[in-house]
Amino acid sequence: MSSDWDVIVVGGGNAAFCAALAAREQGASVVMLEAAPEDEAGGNSRFTAGAMRVAYDGVEDILKLVPDLSETEIETTDFGSYTKDQFFDDMARVTQYRSDPELVDRLVTGSLDTLIWMREKGVRFVPIYGRQAFKIDGKFKFWGGLTVETVGGGPGLIDMWTGIAKREGIEVLYEHRVLDLLRDDDRVCGVKVRRDGETVEFSGGTVVLACGGFEANAEWRTRYLGPGWDLAKVRGSRFNTGDGIRMALDIGASPFGNWSGCHAVGWEMNAPEFGDLAVGDQFQKHSYPFAIMVNATGRRFVDEGADFRNYTYARYGRVILEQPGQFAWQIFDQKVKHLQRDEYNIRQITKVTADTIEELAEKLDGVDSEAFVDEIARYNAAVRQDVEFNPNVKDGRRTEGLAIDKSNWANTVDEPPYEGYAVTCGVTFTFGGLRINEEGEVLDTDHKPIRGLFAAGELVGGLFYFNYPGGSGLTSGSVFGRLAGASAARRVTGN
């Protein structure tokens, strides 16, 4: 087997596959080096639900991604549109206008074209009827900017990419942990790899780093995200320990973005330390907009109905981690039970039920029961009864007069049996990373390109700050992976 390649891609997730295939399109010889064994490969991409945020103008664009839509599906669905301006606005709003505008422009304007490219490669998409559409006046209507997902979710995406890479002659080497970048006087020229207990070198014309953030590194989480973050659960791969970022910084790369920020969600309190591929993303608990959440003091601590889930879930994990004991309970009654997502029905769940609020209070482990009963009474009295409840839109059905009001989807908690679900913080990926230019090249601390080094995926800094719009992570990996791979190959082949 050769150890000399035109393009070396470090990583084995969605961004890495996009980089490898884009480089192969340019005629480059490509190898992918994945630290994980084959049965755990795929990075965080394997743990996702597969939703991808994409700008589109109508059903005609959706048909480019899902050409096998049936006439019935077209007739019974209002796909609407999610314009580039809406995508721009969502990115700006949820990141408090801190996102790098050039990166956002590349992400938004390249989203549809990149997904069409993925479809042409063999990746299949379907509409997200189950989680992102409600039926209104006989037609399904999508909300929150998410309309399509990959067939089979994240595992399906990685399986499709693996088959496509094999077909295209791309070598994927598992249990090859990249330790360091090799560099001559003025360019990166390969990597040092640990495999089968020995250290070897792979020579390459260029290197693309696409091996994730540092979310699985408890020491780095505490160093950069802050005290307490060592206690967070890791939603995805145990192999995303920041190695790509570290090795780039070691040769002078410029750090960029929100290093104290991350994507973190409400996660099953008793989930394992790292993601479990048998469960996937089902440890998440994302129906909280229709519920209330209380902490150990028995009090609500966040506006559960501030916005659609897609725009709040990635930051509410941090809020939960900040609560006493790093946990919370989500409380549902039977009025909203039917709105729970599928993840509330898995076997691996911490759940209690009761026929009275007082009984429920006694079953909420770690919670001040008297304060909880009082909190429910105060909350119920504050709900606006004159506004109709509508889960399909931000309905304005709110509370009034509470220390923390609920802005939408407020319902009294008074129809038993009641249910409580225990959650903690699950960290998905970190926001801080490397600075890149318009070609996907990594820049040094003088903001000059490090020749031969490119980056894509989670370890690109500057896109997400404080929060992120749901589904934009996979799309970012695809857009910037394709960019980095094509640029890396052109640097070698001259195409």
C-alpha positions as CSV (number, residue, x, y, z in Angstrom):
1,M,0.0,0.0,0.0
2,S,1.3,3.4,-0.9
3,S,2.1,6.0,1.8
4,D,2.5,8.8,-0.7
5,W,-0.8,10.5,-1.8
6,D,-1.9,13.7,-3.5
7,V,-4.4,14.5,-0.8
8,I,-4.5,13.2,2.8
9,V,-7.8,13.7,4.5
10,V,-7.7,13.4,8.3
11,G,-11.1,12.2,9.6
12,G,-13.9,9.9,8.6
13,G,-17.2,11.9,9.0
14,N,-19.4,13.8,6.5
15,A,-16.9,16.7,6.0
16,A,-14.0,14.3,5.5
17,F,-15.9,12.3,2.8
18,C,-17.0,15.5,1.0
19,A,-13.4,16.6,1.0
20,A,-12.1,13.3,-0.2
21,L,-14.7,13.0,-3.0
22,A,-14.2,16.6,-4.2
23,A,-10.5,16.0,-4.3
24,R,-11.0,12.8,-6.3
25,E,-13.1,14.7,-8.8
26,Q,-10.0,16.8,-9.6
27,G,-8.1,13.6,-10.4
28,A,-6.1,13.5,-7.1
29,S,-5.2,10.3,-5.4
30,V,-6.8,10.4,-2.0
31,V,-6.6,8.5,1.4
32,M,-8.8,9.0,4.4
33,L,-7.2,8.4,7.8
34,E,-9.8,7.6,10.5
35,A,-8.8,7.2,14.2
36,A,-11.8,5.0,15.0
37,P,-12.2,1.3,14.3
38,E,-14.6,0.6,11.4
39,D,-17.6,-0.2,13.6
40,E,-17.3,3.3,15.3
41,A,-16.2,5.3,12.3
42,G,-18.0,8.3,11.0
43,G,-17.3,10.9,13.6
44,N,-20.2,12.9,15.0
45,S,-22.0,12.5,11.6
46,R,-22.9,9.0,12.5
47,F,-24.7,10.2,15.6
48,T,-26.9,12.8,13.9
49,A,-30.5,12.5,12.7
50,G,-29.3,13.6,9.3
51,A,-31.2,16.9,9.0
52,M,-29.6,19.4,6.7
53,R,-30.5,23.1,6.5
54,V,-30.6,24.3,2.9
55,A,-31.8,27.4,1.2
56,Y,-34.4,26.7,-1.5
57,D,-37.1,28.6,-3.4
58,G,-39.8,26.1,-3.7
59,V,-40.8,22.5,-4.5
60,E,-38.8,22.6,-7.7
61,D,-35.6,22.8,-5.7
62,I,-36.8,20.1,-3.3
63,L,-37.3,17.9,-6.4
64,K,-33.7,18.3,-7.3
65,L,-32.8,16.7,-3.9
66,V,-35.8,14.2,-3.7
67,P,-36.6,13.4,-7.4
68,D,-38.7,10.5,-6.4
69,L,-41.3,12.5,-4.5
70,S,-44.8,11.0,-5.4
71,E,-47.6,13.0,-6.8
72,T,-49.5,12.5,-3.6
73,E,-46.6,13.8,-1.5
74,I,-46.4,16.9,-3.7
75,E,-50.2,17.5,-3.6
76,T,-50.5,17.0,0.2
77,T,-47.4,19.1,1.2
78,D,-46.7,22.8,1.2
79,F,-42.9,22.8,1.0
80,G,-43.0,26.6,1.0
81,S,-39.5,28.1,0.7
82,Y,-36.5,28.8,2.9
83,T,-34.7,31.6,1.1
84,K,-31.1,32.6,1.3
85,D,-32.1,35.7,3.1
86,Q,-33.9,33.7,5.7
87,F,-30.9,31.5,6.2
88,F,-28.7,34.5,6.5
89,D,-31.1,36.1,9.0
90,D,-31.2,32.9,11.1
91,M,-27.5,32.6,11.2
92,A,-27.1,36.2,12.2
93,R,-29.9,36.2,14.8
94,V,-29.0,33.0,16.7
95,T,-25.2,33.8,16.8
96,Q,-25.9,37.4,17.9
97,Y,-24.4,38.8,14.7
98,R,-20.9,37.5,15.4
99,S,-20.6,34.9,12.6
100,D,-17.9,35.7,10.1
101,P,-19.9,37.1,7.1
102,E,-17.7,35.5,4.4
103,L,-18.1,32.1,6.0
104,V,-21.8,32.6,6.3
105,D,-22.1,33.7,2.7
106,R,-20.2,30.6,1.6
107,L,-22.4,28.3,3.7
108,V,-25.7,29.9,2.6
109,T,-25.1,30.4,-1.1
110,G,-23.4,27.0,-1.4
111,S,-26.0,24.9,0.5
112,L,-28.3,23.9,-2.3
113,D,-25.6,23.4,-4.9
114,T,-23.7,21.2,-2.5
115,L,-26.7,19.1,-1.6
116,I,-27.4,18.6,-5.3
117,W,-23.8,17.6,-5.7
118,M,-24.2,15.1,-2.9
119,R,-27.3,13.7,-4.5
120,E,-25.4,13.3,-7.8
121,K,-22.8,11.4,-5.9
122,G,-25.4,9.0,-4.6
123,V,-26.5,10.4,-1.3
124,R,-30.3,10.1,-0.9
125,F,-32.6,12.6,0.8
126,V,-36.2,12.5,2.1
127,P,-38.5,15.2,3.5
128,I,-38.5,15.3,7.3
129,Y,-42.2,14.6,7.7
130,G,-41.9,13.0,11.1
131,R,-40.1,15.7,13.1
132,Q,-40.3,19.0,11.1
133,A,-43.8,19.1,9.6
134,F,-47.3,19.6,10.9
135,K,-50.6,19.2,9.1
136,I,-52.5,22.4,8.5
137,D,-55.7,22.5,6.6
138,G,-55.0,19.1,5.1
139,K,-51.4,19.9,4.0
140,F,-48.1,19.2,5.7
141,K,-46.2,22.4,6.3
142,F,-42.5,22.5,7.3
143,W,-41.2,24.9,9.9
144,G,-37.9,26.1,11.4
145,G,-35.9,26.0,8.2
146,L,-35.4,22.2,8.1
147,T,-37.1,20.3,5.2
148,V,-34.8,17.4,4.2
149,E,-32.7,14.8,5.8
150,T,-30.5,12.0,4.6
151,V,-32.0,8.5,4.2
152,G,-31.2,6.5,7.4
153,G,-30.1,9.6,9.3
154,G,-26.5,9.9,10.3
155,P,-25.7,6.2,10.1
156,G,-27.3,6.0,6.7
157,L,-25.3,9.0,5.5
158,I,-22.0,7.4,6.6
159,D,-22.9,4.1,5.0
160,M,-23.8,5.8,1.7
161,W,-20.6,7.9,1.8
162,T,-18.5,4.8,2.5
163,G,-19.9,2.9,-0.4
164,I,-19.5,5.9,-2.7
165,A,-15.8,6.4,-1.6
166,K,-15.1,2.7,-2.3
167,R,-16.7,3.1,-5.8
168,E,-14.5,6.1,-6.5
169,G,-11.3,4.4,-5.5
170,I,-10.7,6.3,-2.2
171,E,-8.8,4.3,0.4
172,V,-10.3,4.6,3.9
173,L,-7.9,3.4,6.6
174,Y,-9.4,2.8,10.1
175,E,-7.5,2.8,13.4
176,H,-5.0,5.2,11.9
177,R,-4.7,8.0,14.4
178,V,-2.9,11.1,13.1
179,L,-0.5,12.5,15.6
180,D,1.3,15.4,13.9
181,L,1.6,17.3,10.7
182,L,4.9,17.0,8.7
183,R,6.3,20.2,7.4
184,D,9.3,21.2,5.3
185,D,10.5,24.8,5.2
186,D,7.4,26.3,3.7
187,R,4.5,23.8,3.4
188,V,2.8,20.8,5.1
189,C,3.9,17.7,3.3
190,G,2.3,14.8,5.2
191,V,1.3,13.4,8.6
192,K,2.7,11.2,11.3
193,V,0.4,8.3,12.1
194,R,0.0,5.8,14.9
195,R,-1.2,2.4,13.6
196,D,-0.9,-1.2,15.0
197,G,1.3,0.0,17.8
198,E,3.9,1.7,15.5
199,T,4.5,5.3,14.2
200,V,4.6,5.7,10.5
201,E,4.7,8.7,8.1
202,F,2.3,9.4,5.2
203,S,3.6,11.8,2.5
204,G,1.0,14.0,0.8
205,G,0.9,16.9,-1.5
206,T,-1.7,18.5,0.7
207,V,-3.5,17.7,3.9
208,V,-7.2,18.3,4.8
209,L,-8.1,18.3,8.5
210,A,-11.7,17.2,9.0
211,C,-11.5,15.3,12.3
212,G,-13.9,17.2,14.6
213,G,-13.8,19.6,17.5
214,F,-12.6,18.9,21.1
215,E,-15.9,18.0,22.6
216,A,-14.7,14.5,23.7
217,N,-11.7,16.0,25.5
218,A,-12.8,16.6,29.1
219,E,-9.6,18.6,29.9
220,W,-10.0,20.9,26.9
221,R,-13.7,21.4,27.6
222,T,-12.9,22.6,31.1
223,R,-10.0,24.7,29.8
224,Y,-12.0,26.5,27.1
225,L,-15.7,26.1,27.9
226,G,-15.3,26.6,31.7
227,P,-15.7,24.9,35.1
228,G,-18.2,22.1,35.1
229,W,-18.0,21.2,31.5
230,D,-16.0,18.1,32.4
231,L,-19.3,16.8,33.8
232,A,-21.2,17.1,30.5
233,K,-22.1,14.0,28.6
234,V,-20.7,13.6,25.0
235,R,-23.5,13.1,22.5
236,G,-21.3,11.7,19.8
237,S,-17.9,10.2,19.0
238,R,-15.3,9.6,21.7
239,F,-12.6,10.2,19.1
240,N,-13.2,14.0,18.7
241,T,-10.6,15.1,21.1
242,G,-9.3,18.2,19.3
243,D,-6.2,16.5,17.7
244,G,-6.6,18.2,14.4
245,I,-6.9,21.6,16.0
246,R,-3.9,20.9,18.3
247,M,-1.6,19.8,15.5
248,A,-2.5,22.8,13.4
249,L,-1.9,25.2,16.3
250,D,1.5,23.5,16.9
251,I,2.7,24.7,13.5
252,G,1.4,28.3,14.0
253,A,-2.3,28.1,12.8
254,S,-4.6,31.0,13.9
255,P,-7.3,30.1,16.4
256,F,-10.6,31.6,15.5
257,G,-14.2,31.7,16.7
258,N,-16.1,31.1,19.9
259,W,-13.7,28.9,21.9
260,S,-15.9,29.2,25.0
261,G,-19.0,28.1,23.1
262,C,-20.5,24.8,22.0
263,H,-23.6,23.1,20.7
264,A,-25.1,21.5,23.8
265,V,-28.6,20.1,24.4
266,G,-30.9,18.5,26.9
267,W,-29.8,14.9,27.1
268,E,-30.9,11.8,29.1
269,M,-29.5,12.2,32.6
270,N,-28.2,8.7,32.9
271,A,-26.8,8.3,29.3
272,P,-23.3,6.9,29.0
273,E,-20.2,9.1,29.0
274,F,-20.0,9.1,25.2
275,G,-22.5,8.5,22.4
276,D,-24.0,5.0,22.0
277,L,-24.4,4.0,18.3
278,A,-27.2,1.6,19.3
279,V,-29.3,4.5,20.6
280,G,-27.9,7.3,18.3
281,D,-29.4,10.7,18.9
282,Q,-32.4,9.3,20.8
283,F,-31.0,10.3,24.2
284,Q,-31.9,13.9,23.3
285,K,-35.2,15.3,24.8
286,H,-36.4,18.0,22.5
287,S,-40.1,18.4,23.1
288,Y,-39.5,20.9,25.9
289,P,-41.2,23.8,24.1
290,F,-44.5,22.1,24.9
291,A,-43.5,21.3,28.5
292,I,-41.9,23.1,31.4
293,M,-38.5,22.5,32.9
294,V,-37.6,22.7,36.6
295,N,-34.3,22.5,38.5
296,A,-33.4,21.1,41.9
297,T,-34.9,24.1,43.6
298,G,-38.3,23.2,42.1
299,R,-38.3,26.3,39.9
300,R,-38.4,27.0,36.2
301,F,-35.2,28.5,35.0
302,V,-35.6,29.1,31.2
303,D,-38.2,30.3,28.7
304,E,-39.1,26.9,27.1
305,G,-41.2,28.6,24.4
306,A,-38.8,31.4,23.4
307,D,-38.6,30.0,19.8
308,F,-38.9,26.9,17.8
309,R,-36.8,24.0,19.1
310,N,-34.5,24.4,16.1
311,Y,-33.3,27.8,17.4
312,T,-33.0,27.1,21.1
313,Y,-32.0,23.4,21.7
314,A,-28.3,23.9,20.9
315,R,-27.9,26.4,23.8
316,Y,-30.3,25.1,26.4
317,G,-27.9,22.3,27.3
318,R,-25.5,24.9,28.7
319,V,-28.4,26.4,30.7
320,I,-29.1,22.9,32.2
321,L,-25.5,22.4,33.1
322,E,-25.5,25.7,35.0
323,Q,-28.3,24.4,37.3
324,P,-27.7,22.9,40.8
325,G,-26.6,19.4,40.3
326,Q,-26.3,19.8,36.5
327,F,-29.8,18.4,35.9
328,A,-33.4,19.3,35.2
329,W,-36.8,17.6,34.9
330,Q,-39.1,18.2,31.9
331,I,-42.8,18.0,33.0
332,F,-45.6,17.1,30.6
333,D,-49.3,16.5,31.2
334,Q,-51.7,14.6,28.9
335,K,-52.7,17.7,26.8
336,V,-49.3,17.7,25.2
337,K,-48.2,14.1,25.6
338,H,-49.1,13.5,21.9
339,L,-46.6,16.1,20.8
340,Q,-43.6,14.3,22.3
341,R,-41.0,13.2,19.8
342,D,-40.0,9.5,19.4
343,E,-37.0,9.8,21.7
344,Y,-39.4,9.9,24.7
345,N,-40.3,6.3,24.0
346,I,-36.9,4.6,24.2
347,R,-36.1,2.0,26.9
348,Q,-33.0,3.9,28.2
349,I,-34.8,6.7,29.9
350,T,-35.2,8.3,33.4
351,K,-39.0,8.8,33.7
352,V,-41.5,9.1,36.5
353,T,-45.4,9.3,36.3
354,A,-48.0,10.3,38.8
355,D,-51.7,11.0,39.0
356,T,-51.3,14.2,41.1
357,I,-48.8,17.0,41.2
358,E,-48.0,16.2,44.8
359,E,-47.3,12.6,44.0
360,L,-45.1,13.7,41.0
361,A,-43.2,16.1,43.3
362,E,-42.2,13.3,45.5
363,K,-40.9,11.2,42.6
364,L,-38.7,14.0,41.1
365,D,-35.4,12.8,42.4
366,G,-33.3,15.7,43.8
367,V,-36.0,18.3,43.5
368,D,-37.5,20.5,46.4
369,S,-41.0,19.0,46.3
370,E,-42.8,21.8,48.2
371,A,-41.3,24.5,46.0
372,F,-42.2,22.4,42.9
373,V,-45.9,22.2,43.9
374,D,-45.9,25.9,44.5
375,E,-44.2,26.6,41.1
376,I,-46.8,24.6,39.2
377,A,-49.6,26.6,40.9
378,R,-48.0,29.9,40.1
379,Y,-47.3,28.8,36.5
380,N,-50.9,27.6,35.9
381,A,-52.3,30.8,37.3
382,A,-50.1,32.9,34.9
383,V,-51.1,31.1,31.6
384,R,-53.1,33.3,29.1
385,Q,-56.3,31.3,28.5
386,D,-57.6,33.8,25.9
387,V,-54.9,32.8,23.3
388,E,-55.4,29.6,21.3
389,F,-52.7,27.0,21.6
390,N,-51.1,26.1,18.2
391,P,-47.9,24.0,18.1
392,N,-47.4,24.8,14.4
393,V,-46.5,28.5,14.8
394,K,-45.2,30.7,17.5
395,D,-48.7,31.2,18.9
396,G,-48.1,33.9,21.5
397,R,-49.9,31.8,24.2
398,R,-47.8,32.9,27.1
399,T,-47.6,33.4,30.8
400,E,-47.7,36.8,32.4
401,G,-46.2,38.0,35.7
402,L,-43.6,35.3,36.3
403,A,-39.9,35.8,37.0
404,I,-39.3,33.9,33.7
405,D,-42.3,34.0,31.5
406,K,-43.0,31.4,28.8
407,S,-43.4,33.2,25.5
408,N,-45.2,30.6,23.4
409,W,-47.1,27.2,23.8
410,A,-47.9,27.8,27.4
411,N,-50.5,25.4,28.8
412,T,-51.6,24.7,32.3
413,V,-50.2,21.6,33.8
414,D,-53.4,20.0,35.1
415,E,-54.4,17.0,33.1
416,P,-53.1,13.7,34.6
417,P,-51.3,11.4,34.5
418,Y,-48.2,13.7,34.7
419,E,-44.8,12.7,33.4
420,G,-41.3,13.8,34.3
421,Y,-38.1,13.2,32.3
422,A,-34.7,13.8,33.8
423,V,-32.1,15.5,31.6
424,T,-28.6,16.8,31.9
425,C,-26.3,18.5,29.4
426,G,-25.1,16.7,26.2
427,V,-22.3,18.4,24.3
428,T,-22.5,17.9,20.5
429,F,-19.6,19.9,19.1
430,T,-17.4,22.9,20.0
431,F,-17.5,26.2,18.2
432,G,-13.8,27.3,18.4
433,G,-11.4,26.2,15.8
434,L,-9.1,27.2,13.0
435,R,-9.2,30.3,10.7
436,I,-9.5,29.5,7.0
437,N,-9.7,31.6,3.9
438,E,-12.0,31.5,0.9
439,E,-10.2,28.5,-0.5
440,G,-10.5,26.5,2.7
441,E,-6.7,27.0,3.5
442,V,-5.7,27.2,7.2
443,L,-4.2,30.6,8.0
444,D,-1.4,31.2,10.4
445,T,-1.3,33.8,13.2
446,D,-0.2,36.4,10.6
447,H,-3.4,35.5,8.7
448,K,-1.3,34.1,5.8
449,P,-2.0,30.6,4.3
450,I,-0.2,27.7,5.6
451,R,0.7,26.1,2.3
452,G,-0.6,22.6,1.9
453,L,-3.0,22.7,4.9
454,F,-6.8,22.9,4.6
455,A,-9.7,22.4,7.0
456,A,-13.4,21.6,7.1
457,G,-16.1,20.6,9.5
458,E,-16.3,21.2,13.2
459,L,-12.7,22.4,13.5
460,V,-13.4,25.5,11.3
461,G,-13.9,28.4,13.7
462,G,-15.9,31.6,13.1
463,L,-19.3,30.2,12.0
464,F,-21.2,29.5,15.2
465,Y,-21.3,31.7,18.3
466,F,-23.4,30.9,21.4
467,N,-25.9,28.9,19.4
468,Y,-26.6,27.5,16.0
469,P,-29.6,26.9,13.7
470,G,-30.5,23.2,13.7
471,G,-29.2,21.2,10.7
472,S,-26.5,23.7,9.8
473,G,-23.6,21.6,11.2
474,L,-23.9,18.8,8.6
475,T,-24.5,21.4,5.8
476,S,-21.4,23.3,6.9
477,G,-19.3,20.1,6.9
478,S,-20.5,19.4,3.3
479,V,-20.0,22.9,1.9
480,F,-16.6,23.4,3.5
481,G,-15.5,19.8,3.0
482,R,-16.2,20.1,-0.7
483,L,-14.4,23.4,-0.9
484,A,-11.3,22.2,1.0
485,G,-11.0,19.0,-0.9
486,A,-11.3,20.6,-4.3
487,S,-8.8,23.4,-3.4
488,A,-6.4,20.9,-1.9
489,A,-6.5,18.7,-5.1
490,R,-6.1,21.7,-7.4
491,R,-3.0,22.8,-5.5
492,V,-1.4,19.4,-6.4
493,T,-2.9,18.6,-9.8
494,G,-3.1,22.1,-11.2
495,N,-6.6,21.5,-12.5
